[in-house]
Each structure stands twice: as structure tokens, then as C-alpha cells.
Amino acid sequence: MRSIRPSSTVRRGRGGPRRTSPVLAAVALASALALTATACNGDGDAKADGTPTAAATSGDGKIKIPDDIKNKLKEHGIDIDKWKHGAWKNWDKDDWLREANDFINPIIKGLWDPDRMRDANDPDKGVDDNDISGDQGVTDPTPAPVKAQAVRPPYHTSAATAGKVFFDSPEGTMVCSATVVKDPAHPGKSNLIWTAGHCVHAGKKGGWYRNIAFVPSYNDAGKTADQLKNASRAAVAPYGVWWADAAQTSQQWIEQGGETGGNGASYDFSVIHVTPEQGNGGKSLEETVGSALPVNFTAPAVPKVQSITATGYPAAAPYDGQLAYQCQDKPGRLSIQKSDPTMYRIGCTMTGGSSGGGWVETGSDGKPALVSNTSIGPVSAGWLAGPRLGDVAKGVYDSVSKKFAGQ
């Protein structure tokens, strides 16, 4: 199997479930700091109680970073000016923030330009099927490959909730896929996206990734890689660049997640709260793209699901990461370890880069809902697997929502 990782990614992971209450990785509130070439302008950060702290505005209209935010960053050894000028590239293990509450993601304006987004790659690391724990639990026969179909552009009309997540890792610039989801605390005005845990955190052997940003309807017009070579930022990011100002994944992924072998895959999900890089006239992400999907944490057992549609931006060959694709198939079951929840598995030829992309099922009410996300797939491609979303996933989702409920 191979993990579909950030940037092109489908990571596999699996972590041991906790039998009592769901074990959550506490929401990591990022300081949403806009870093310009001449000054540091901030949108907010977290106080000790988890509520965002607004940046202060001076008489000249410039935004200044409150002392409590600066102090929080200093606690992690982060100097804003040095970070802006490249200190974020220091991936020394001792300096790589790892714990649930350590997530910090200062905005660096203009960092994600068209060239950097286009060149985001997938350092694909695959493993043999033998690296997975065999047929423990319930595993159905390997599904027949389903050829991924190109999403019809413009994407904002055919797949309005889909987009790409960009971030930096020790291996380089990476990309995943993600989905705009509803926020129960802000009906109709969500700023939440759903992706894979391995798209925000390296798991057992690493920490939080950096410069995490979401681009909804990336390459909305569906242009080829050649056509995008001289494209403007507005062409590749028509609805703006949205930076993560909070991220959460499962504690299981943080403690046990791995790039290969299926470690942590049953808990390989993440919820991110985003804020616009340039300001957006007060409009939320959901209002901007015109849609957001509900999340179903009580989806029927795998045999009762008739069809699932997975959407993503596959980046590993034969794809190049610039176009959105979808696969539709009746799911089967994949069990990586008896103690872990059984995963959904579908036939699909999408490769790395589709990692984190949403899996949608039409419920009994006839409406679509997110039921999973792409987590892992085989080295040779042909199928994808995603976690079933139960109590742990709901806890992650609810925690991020509640942190911003009063705003």
C-alpha cells in the first residue's frame, strides 16, 4: 500500500482506539498573523481559555500584534520576523512543534503564489500490501479499479466544496485535497474544512506541518498545466487563499500515525478552521464558495452504503495535481487491525494528492453528506480507503466548531 500524502498524498495511518471516551487532540489555535515584508500584521490568536484574541488596530489603521500573541509565539521559540524570512524551514526534531496544542501557522502574505502552488509535489512513499496486518477483522475482496473521471469545470458549479490544501513539510512543498463542511455554530457561514490527519500532522515521528492554506476551487476553469504556467493568482485561486488558524486531528493519529503500512489510517482525519489571507469583506468561506457539506457521523454500515463519490486533485503520475477528479463506487470493508474501526474502501485510480479529499454519500433524506476522506491506497493505485467517522471524529469536529462559536 502507499499512503497518499500531503501534496499528493494519501497517507495511511492507523491508531489504537480508546474504549472509554473519545481521545481528542486538543484544538491547536494558530495565530493568524499576516506577515508582510515591512511589518507583522495579525488577525488573532488564542488566549489561555481558547478564545481568539483580536489584533489591535493603531490610529493609523495598521494592525499590530498584541503582546499576548507575541509571548505565545516566543514560548515556542518563534520570532515572527525570523519566521517570515525563512525560520519556518527549520525542521530539527527538537524544534518541530508536535503536541496537540502546539499548532501555530502564521500567515505569510503571498507565500502561496501560482508557481509554488503548481509545483507542490508528492514525495510518495509506498509499501507492499504485506506491510498491512493482513485480513484481521473484516476485509472484503480488493475492489476492481474504477477509472477516475475529470470533474467538469468550472469547479465552483460542479464541486463547489472541493479544493486543495497546501503546506510545507521537511520533504518540501506538499498538497492534499479538502472539503468545505458546515459549522453547527455558524449556520450558513462556515469557515471549516475537512481533510486527512496526515495533511496537517506527521504523526508518530513528527509534528505539525507549516504554512497550511486552503484554496477552494483551485484552477476553477480546469486549465492544463501548460496553460497555468503564466496564470495569475486569481486564475488558480479565484476564491482566495485561506490560511489555517486552527487545526485538530485525532490523538490516535498524533501518537501512532505513519506514512506507510496503514498506521493510524482509521483515525486519519482533521478539521481545520480557516481565515482569508487578504480579508474577504466579512464573508465566510461557505458564503464565498456558495456551499458546505454536512458531516454524517452515523453513516450506515459499509454493506448498506450503495454508493460513495470521492473527489480530489491527484498529483502523482499519471496525474499532475492541476485538475479535479472523482470516483464513484459501492464501498467494501478494509480492516487494518482488529481493534481499529473498519474502513471504507472503493475502487479508484486517483493517486497521491487526492489525500484528504471528501467522500460523499447521499443519505436517506436524499441529501449528500461527507462520510469519509481519502486516507490510503496501494502502491500500484486502483483503490482508496477512508476512515468511518464515529465518535472520535465527531469530537474533533465539535471541538473546532465550539472554539469559534462566540464569534
C-alpha positions as CSV (number, residue, x, y, z in Angstrom):
1,M,0.0,0.0,0.0
2,R,1.0,3.5,-0.3
3,S,0.0,6.5,1.6
4,I,-1.5,9.3,-0.1
5,R,0.2,12.2,1.5
6,P,0.1,15.9,1.6
7,S,0.9,17.3,-1.6
8,S,-0.1,14.3,-3.4
9,T,-0.9,12.5,-0.5
10,V,-2.7,9.8,0.8
11,R,-1.2,8.7,4.0
12,R,-2.0,5.7,5.7
13,G,-2.4,5.5,9.3
14,R,-3.9,3.7,12.0
15,G,-4.1,4.3,15.7
16,G,-5.4,2.4,18.6
17,P,-8.9,3.3,19.6
18,R,-9.6,4.3,23.2
19,R,-12.5,2.3,24.5
20,T,-13.8,4.9,27.0
21,S,-14.5,8.4,25.8
22,P,-13.0,9.6,22.5
23,V,-9.5,10.8,22.9
24,L,-9.1,14.1,21.1
25,A,-6.1,16.1,20.1
26,A,-6.9,19.5,21.6
27,V,-7.6,22.2,19.1
28,A,-4.5,24.0,18.2
29,L,-5.4,27.6,17.7
30,A,-3.0,29.2,15.4
31,S,-2.0,32.8,15.5
32,A,-3.4,34.1,12.3
33,L,-0.6,36.6,11.6
34,A,-0.3,38.4,8.4
35,L,3.4,38.8,7.7
36,T,4.3,41.4,5.2
37,A,7.8,42.4,4.0
38,T,7.7,45.5,6.2
39,A,5.7,44.6,9.2
40,C,3.8,41.9,11.0
41,N,0.0,42.3,10.8
42,G,-2.2,39.9,12.8
43,D,-5.7,38.6,12.7
44,G,-5.8,36.9,16.1
45,D,-4.6,34.0,18.3
46,A,-5.7,32.1,21.3
47,K,-5.9,33.1,25.0
48,A,-5.4,30.5,27.7
49,D,-9.1,29.7,27.6
50,G,-9.0,29.0,23.9
51,T,-10.9,32.1,22.8
52,P,-9.4,34.1,20.0
53,T,-7.7,37.3,20.8
54,A,-8.3,40.2,18.3
55,A,-5.4,42.0,16.9
56,A,-5.2,45.7,18.0
57,T,-5.5,48.4,15.4
58,S,-3.5,51.6,15.8
59,G,-4.6,55.1,14.9
60,D,-3.0,54.9,11.5
61,G,-5.1,51.8,10.7
62,K,-2.3,49.4,10.8
63,I,-2.8,46.1,12.6
64,K,-0.5,45.4,15.5
65,I,0.1,42.1,17.1
66,P,-1.0,42.1,20.8
67,D,1.7,41.2,23.4
68,D,-0.1,38.0,24.4
69,I,0.2,36.6,20.9
70,K,3.9,37.6,20.7
71,N,4.5,36.0,24.0
72,K,2.7,32.8,23.0
73,L,4.9,32.5,19.9
74,K,8.0,33.2,22.0
75,E,7.1,30.3,24.3
76,H,7.6,28.1,21.2
77,G,10.9,29.8,20.3
78,I,9.3,31.6,17.4
79,D,10.4,35.1,16.3
80,I,7.9,36.5,13.9
81,D,10.4,38.4,11.8
82,K,12.7,35.4,11.6
83,W,9.9,33.1,10.8
84,K,8.7,35.3,8.0
85,H,12.2,35.3,6.5
86,G,12.6,31.5,6.5
87,A,13.0,30.3,10.0
88,W,10.0,28.1,9.4
89,K,12.3,25.9,7.3
90,N,14.0,24.6,10.4
91,W,12.7,21.1,10.8
92,D,15.1,20.0,13.6
93,K,13.3,17.4,15.6
94,D,13.8,19.3,18.9
95,D,12.2,22.4,17.3
96,W,9.4,20.8,15.5
97,L,6.1,21.5,17.3
98,R,4.3,18.3,17.9
99,E,1.8,18.3,20.6
100,A,-1.9,18.9,20.1
101,N,-1.8,22.5,21.5
102,D,1.4,23.4,19.7
103,F,-0.1,24.2,16.3
104,I,1.0,27.7,15.1
105,N,0.5,28.8,11.5
106,P,1.4,32.5,10.9
107,I,0.1,33.9,7.6
108,I,2.9,34.9,5.2
109,K,1.2,37.0,2.6
110,G,2.0,36.0,-0.9
111,L,3.9,32.8,0.0
112,W,1.5,30.7,-2.0
113,D,1.9,32.2,-5.4
114,P,0.8,30.3,-8.6
115,D,4.3,28.8,-9.2
116,R,4.6,27.5,-5.6
117,M,1.1,26.0,-5.7
118,R,1.6,24.4,-9.2
119,D,5.0,22.9,-8.1
120,A,3.7,21.3,-4.9
121,N,4.7,17.7,-5.2
122,D,4.1,14.4,-3.6
123,P,7.2,12.7,-2.1
124,D,5.4,9.4,-2.5
125,K,6.5,6.6,-0.2
126,G,4.8,3.3,-0.9
127,V,4.8,0.0,0.9
128,D,3.8,-3.5,-0.1
129,D,0.4,-4.9,0.9
130,N,2.3,-7.3,3.2
131,D,3.1,-4.3,5.4
132,I,-0.6,-4.2,6.4
133,S,-1.8,-6.5,9.1
134,G,-3.5,-9.0,6.7
135,D,-7.1,-9.8,6.9
136,Q,-7.7,-9.1,10.6
137,G,-11.2,-8.0,11.4
138,V,-13.5,-7.9,8.3
139,T,-11.9,-7.2,4.9
140,D,-13.8,-7.7,1.7
141,P,-12.1,-8.7,-1.6
142,T,-10.0,-6.0,-3.3
143,P,-12.3,-3.9,-5.4
144,A,-11.9,-3.6,-9.2
145,P,-10.2,-0.3,-10.2
146,V,-12.7,2.5,-11.1
147,K,-11.2,5.0,-13.6
148,A,-11.3,8.5,-12.1
149,Q,-13.4,10.9,-14.1
150,A,-12.4,14.5,-14.6
151,V,-14.7,17.0,-12.8
152,R,-16.4,19.3,-15.3
153,P,-15.2,22.9,-15.0
154,P,-16.0,25.4,-13.7
155,Y,-15.5,23.5,-10.4
156,H,-17.4,26.1,-8.4
157,T,-20.6,24.8,-10.0
158,S,-19.9,21.1,-10.2
159,A,-17.8,20.6,-7.0
160,A,-18.1,23.9,-5.1
161,T,-17.0,22.4,-1.7
162,A,-13.7,20.9,-3.1
163,G,-10.3,22.5,-3.0
164,K,-6.6,22.0,-2.3
165,V,-4.6,22.2,0.9
166,F,-1.1,23.4,0.6
167,F,1.6,23.1,3.3
168,D,5.3,22.8,3.9
169,S,6.9,19.7,5.3
170,P,10.5,18.5,5.8
171,E,10.3,16.8,2.4
172,G,9.2,20.0,0.7
173,T,6.1,21.8,-0.5
174,M,3.1,19.5,-0.3
175,V,-0.5,19.3,-1.4
176,C,-3.7,17.5,-0.3
177,S,-7.4,17.8,-1.1
178,A,-10.1,19.0,1.3
179,T,-13.8,19.8,1.6
180,V,-15.8,22.8,2.9
181,V,-18.1,21.4,5.7
182,K,-20.9,23.0,7.6
183,D,-20.3,24.6,11.1
184,P,-23.1,24.0,13.6
185,A,-22.0,27.1,15.5
186,H,-22.3,29.3,12.4
187,P,-25.1,28.1,10.1
188,G,-24.6,29.2,6.6
189,K,-21.3,30.9,7.5
190,S,-18.8,28.1,8.0
191,N,-15.1,28.5,7.9
192,L,-14.4,24.8,8.4
193,I,-12.7,22.4,6.1
194,W,-12.3,18.6,6.4
195,T,-9.1,16.8,5.3
196,A,-6.9,13.9,6.4
197,G,-4.9,14.0,9.6
198,H,-1.7,13.3,7.6
199,C,-2.2,16.5,5.7
200,V,-1.7,18.6,8.9
201,H,0.5,16.5,11.2
202,A,3.3,14.0,10.5
203,G,2.0,11.5,13.1
204,K,4.2,9.4,15.4
205,K,7.6,10.6,14.2
206,G,6.9,14.2,13.6
207,G,4.8,17.3,14.3
208,W,2.5,19.9,12.8
209,Y,3.2,20.9,9.2
210,R,3.6,24.6,8.4
211,N,2.1,27.3,6.1
212,I,-1.1,25.4,5.8
213,A,-3.5,27.1,3.4
214,F,-6.7,26.1,1.6
215,V,-7.6,27.1,-2.0
216,P,-11.2,26.4,-2.8
217,S,-12.0,25.6,-6.5
218,Y,-8.3,25.5,-7.3
219,N,-7.9,26.1,-11.1
220,D,-11.6,26.6,-11.3
221,A,-11.5,26.8,-15.1
222,G,-9.8,23.4,-15.4
223,K,-6.8,24.6,-17.3
224,T,-3.9,22.3,-18.3
225,A,-0.5,22.5,-16.6
226,D,0.8,24.3,-19.7
227,Q,-1.9,26.8,-19.6
228,L,-1.2,27.5,-16.0
229,K,2.4,28.3,-16.4
230,N,1.8,32.0,-16.7
231,A,-1.5,32.1,-14.9
232,S,-2.3,34.8,-12.3
233,R,-3.0,34.0,-8.7
234,A,-6.6,35.0,-9.3
235,A,-6.8,32.3,-12.0
236,V,-5.6,29.5,-9.8
237,A,-7.2,30.8,-6.6
238,P,-10.4,32.6,-7.7
239,Y,-11.9,32.5,-4.2
240,G,-8.7,33.4,-2.5
241,V,-6.2,31.7,-0.2
242,W,-7.5,30.8,3.2
243,W,-4.9,30.1,6.0
244,A,-5.5,27.7,8.8
245,D,-5.9,29.5,12.1
246,A,-6.9,26.3,14.0
247,A,-6.4,22.6,13.3
248,Q,-7.2,19.4,15.1
249,T,-6.7,15.8,14.4
250,S,-7.2,12.7,16.5
251,Q,-4.8,11.9,19.3
252,Q,-4.6,8.4,17.8
253,W,-3.1,9.9,14.6
254,I,-0.6,12.0,16.6
255,E,0.5,9.1,18.7
256,Q,0.5,6.3,16.1
257,G,0.1,7.7,12.6
258,G,2.7,6.8,10.0
259,E,3.4,7.4,6.3
260,T,3.2,3.8,5.4
261,G,1.8,0.4,6.4
262,G,-1.7,1.7,7.4
263,N,-0.6,3.0,10.8
264,G,-3.3,5.4,12.1
265,A,-5.5,5.2,9.0
266,S,-8.7,4.5,10.9
267,Y,-8.3,7.9,12.6
268,D,-6.7,9.8,9.8
269,F,-8.9,12.8,9.6
270,S,-8.6,16.5,10.5
271,V,-10.8,19.6,10.8
272,I,-9.3,23.0,10.1
273,H,-10.7,26.5,10.7
274,V,-9.5,29.0,8.1
275,T,-9.3,32.7,7.7
276,P,-8.8,34.7,4.4
277,E,-5.3,35.9,3.7
278,Q,-6.4,39.2,2.3
279,G,-9.6,39.8,4.1
280,N,-12.9,38.9,2.5
281,G,-15.4,41.7,3.3
282,G,-16.6,39.8,6.3
283,K,-17.8,36.9,4.2
284,S,-17.2,33.3,5.4
285,L,-15.7,30.6,3.4
286,E,-19.1,29.0,2.9
287,E,-20.7,32.2,1.7
288,T,-17.7,32.7,-0.6
289,V,-17.9,29.4,-2.3
290,G,-21.7,29.1,-2.0
291,S,-21.9,25.7,-0.4
292,A,-20.8,23.5,2.5
293,L,-21.5,19.8,3.2
294,P,-22.9,18.4,6.4
295,V,-20.9,15.6,8.1
296,N,-22.6,12.3,8.8
297,F,-21.1,10.6,11.9
298,T,-23.7,7.9,11.9
299,A,-23.4,6.7,8.3
300,P,-24.8,3.2,7.8
301,A,-22.6,0.1,8.0
302,V,-20.5,-0.5,4.9
303,P,-22.7,-3.2,3.3
304,K,-25.7,-0.8,3.5
305,V,-24.0,2.0,1.6
306,Q,-24.9,1.8,-2.1
307,S,-22.5,4.4,-3.5
308,I,-19.8,6.8,-2.4
309,T,-18.2,9.6,-4.5
310,A,-14.6,10.6,-3.7
311,T,-13.3,13.9,-5.0
312,G,-9.7,15.1,-5.1
313,Y,-6.8,16.6,-7.0
314,P,-4.5,13.6,-7.7
315,A,-0.9,14.7,-8.1
316,A,1.2,11.6,-8.5
317,A,1.6,10.1,-12.0
318,P,-0.2,9.8,-14.3
319,Y,-1.9,12.9,-12.9
320,D,-0.2,16.3,-12.3
321,G,-2.3,17.8,-9.5
322,Q,-3.8,20.6,-11.5
323,L,-7.3,19.1,-12.2
324,A,-10.0,17.7,-10.0
325,Y,-11.3,14.1,-10.4
326,Q,-13.9,11.9,-8.9
327,C,-14.5,8.2,-8.4
328,Q,-17.9,6.6,-7.7
329,D,-18.2,3.1,-6.4
330,K,-20.0,0.9,-3.9
331,P,-17.7,0.6,-0.9
332,G,-16.3,-2.6,0.7
333,R,-14.6,-3.1,4.0
334,L,-10.9,-2.9,4.9
335,S,-9.7,-3.9,8.4
336,I,-6.1,-3.0,9.2
337,Q,-6.3,-4.1,12.8
338,K,-9.0,-5.8,14.8
339,S,-9.0,-3.2,17.5
340,D,-9.5,-0.4,14.9
341,P,-12.7,0.6,13.2
342,T,-13.2,-1.0,9.8
343,M,-12.6,1.5,6.9
344,Y,-14.5,2.1,3.7
345,R,-12.7,1.0,0.5
346,I,-13.6,1.8,-3.1
347,G,-12.1,1.1,-6.5
348,C,-10.4,4.3,-7.7
349,T,-7.4,5.2,-9.9
350,M,-6.7,8.5,-8.2
351,T,-3.2,8.8,-6.7
352,G,-1.4,10.9,-4.2
353,G,-2.7,14.5,-3.9
354,S,-6.2,13.2,-3.6
355,S,-5.4,12.5,0.0
356,G,-7.9,14.2,2.4
357,G,-10.5,14.7,-0.4
358,G,-14.1,14.2,0.7
359,W,-16.1,11.0,0.4
360,V,-19.8,11.8,-0.1
361,E,-22.9,9.6,0.2
362,T,-26.5,10.5,-0.4
363,G,-28.4,9.8,2.8
364,S,-31.8,8.5,3.4
365,D,-33.0,12.1,3.2
366,G,-31.8,12.3,-0.3
367,K,-29.2,14.9,0.5
368,P,-25.4,14.5,0.2
369,A,-23.2,14.4,3.3
370,L,-19.5,13.8,4.0
371,V,-18.9,10.3,5.4
372,S,-15.1,9.9,5.0
373,N,-11.9,11.2,3.4
374,T,-9.2,9.7,1.4
375,S,-6.5,8.2,3.6
376,I,-4.6,5.4,2.0
377,G,-4.2,3.4,-1.2
378,P,-1.9,0.7,-2.7
379,V,1.4,1.5,-4.3
380,S,0.1,0.5,-7.7
381,A,-3.1,2.6,-7.4
382,G,-6.5,1.0,-8.1
383,W,-8.3,1.6,-4.8
384,L,-8.6,4.0,-1.9
385,A,-9.6,3.6,1.7
386,G,-11.0,6.1,4.1
387,P,-12.0,6.1,7.8
388,R,-15.5,5.7,9.0
389,L,-16.4,8.8,11.0
390,G,-17.6,7.9,14.5
391,D,-17.4,9.4,18.0
392,V,-13.7,10.4,17.8
393,A,-14.2,12.2,14.5
394,K,-17.3,14.0,15.9
395,G,-15.3,15.1,18.9
396,V,-12.6,16.6,16.7
397,Y,-15.3,18.4,14.6
398,D,-17.3,19.7,17.6
399,S,-14.2,21.0,19.4
400,V,-13.1,23.1,16.5
401,S,-16.6,24.4,16.0
402,K,-17.0,25.3,19.6
403,K,-13.8,27.2,19.8
404,F,-15.2,29.8,17.4
405,A,-18.8,29.6,18.5
406,G,-18.9,33.0,20.1
407,Q,-17.5,34.9,17.1
